[in-house]
Amino acid sequence: MYATIIDRGRGPEIAGTRITVYDILDYVRAGWHHATIAATLRLSSLEVQEAIRYIDDHHAEVSAEYQKMLDRDARGNPPEIQAKLDAAHAKVEAWMSDHHGQPVEESNGRNLGGC
């Protein structure tokens, strides 16, 4: 099997998938073995190893972009986006309550509305 990293405009990803090298980097940073990552993401070990090789070969670039992602995630959603998400969540919660007669179970402190 052949594995390659391509960029279709969302950043470097494993060809034939939507899994980016940043997805792989999350697992690598957590100390996962490449075979476990492969099994979890339904990839071949070769594909994961190629992503890891790409991360190593482009360390500065990948690390800088990854840090930008972490920073953006830490900032959270802008207020206008969060308001839309909250409104959508309330609609789902109301629908679930109307159709199932009970509140939707919570996860991580947020009521998921069945999502």
JONOR-V428924 format. One record per pair of residues at least 24 apart in sequence whose ideal C-beta (glycine too) atoms are under 10 Angstrom apart, sorted by sequence separation. I is the first residue (numbers start at 1). J is the second residue. D is the distance in whole Angstrom. If there is no record, write none. Layout:
BEGIN
((I & J & D) (I & J & D))
END
This chain:
BEGIN
((17 & 41 & 8) (19 & 43 & 7) (24 & 48 & 6) (27 & 51 & 10) (28 & 52 & 6) (89 & 113 & 5) (17 & 42 & 9) (24 & 49 & 10) (27 & 52 & 10) (88 & 113 & 8) (17 & 43 & 7) (24 & 50 & 9) (25 & 51 & 8) (89 & 115 & 8) (14 & 41 & 9) (16 & 43 & 10) (24 & 51 & 4) (25 & 52 & 9) (28 & 55 & 7) (88 & 115 & 9) (19 & 47 & 8) (23 & 51 & 8) (24 & 52 & 6) (28 & 56 & 10) (14 & 43 & 7) (19 & 48 & 9) (21 & 50 & 9) (22 & 51 & 9) (25 & 54 & 10) (14 & 44 & 9) (17 & 47 & 8) (21 & 51 & 5) (24 & 54 & 9) (25 & 55 & 6) (16 & 47 & 8) (20 & 51 & 8) (21 & 52 & 8) (24 & 55 & 7) (14 & 46 & 10) (15 & 47 & 8) (19 & 51 & 8) (21 & 53 & 10) (14 & 47 & 5) (21 & 54 & 5) (22 & 55 & 9) (14 & 48 & 8) (17 & 51 & 10) (21 & 55 & 5) (15 & 50 & 9) (14 & 50 & 7) (14 & 51 & 6) (21 & 58 & 8) (25 & 62 & 7) (29 & 66 & 9) (13 & 51 & 8) (24 & 62 & 10) (25 & 63 & 9) (12 & 51 & 8) (3 & 43 & 9) (14 & 54 & 9) (22 & 62 & 7) (25 & 65 & 10) (26 & 66 & 9) (3 & 44 & 7) (13 & 54 & 10) (21 & 62 & 6) (25 & 66 & 6) (2 & 44 & 10) (3 & 45 & 9) (5 & 47 & 9) (12 & 54 & 6) (20 & 62 & 10) (1 & 44 & 6) (3 & 46 & 5) (4 & 47 & 9) (12 & 55 & 9) (22 & 65 & 7) (26 & 69 & 10) (1 & 45 & 9) (2 & 46 & 8) (3 & 47 & 4) (21 & 65 & 9) (22 & 66 & 6) (25 & 69 & 10) (26 & 70 & 10) (1 & 46 & 5) (2 & 47 & 9) (3 & 48 & 8) (5 & 50 & 6) (20 & 65 & 10) (21 & 66 & 9) (1 & 47 & 8) (3 & 49 & 7) (4 & 50 & 7) (5 & 51 & 6) (12 & 58 & 8) (20 & 66 & 10) (3 & 50 & 4) (22 & 69 & 6) (2 & 50 & 9) (3 & 51 & 8) (5 & 53 & 8) (22 & 70 & 10) (5 & 54 & 5) (12 & 61 & 9) (20 & 69 & 10) (3 & 53 & 9) (4 & 54 & 9) (5 & 55 & 9) (12 & 62 & 8) (3 & 54 & 10) (11 & 62 & 9) (5 & 57 & 9) (5 & 58 & 9) (12 & 65 & 9) (11 & 65 & 7) (11 & 66 & 10) (11 & 69 & 9))
END
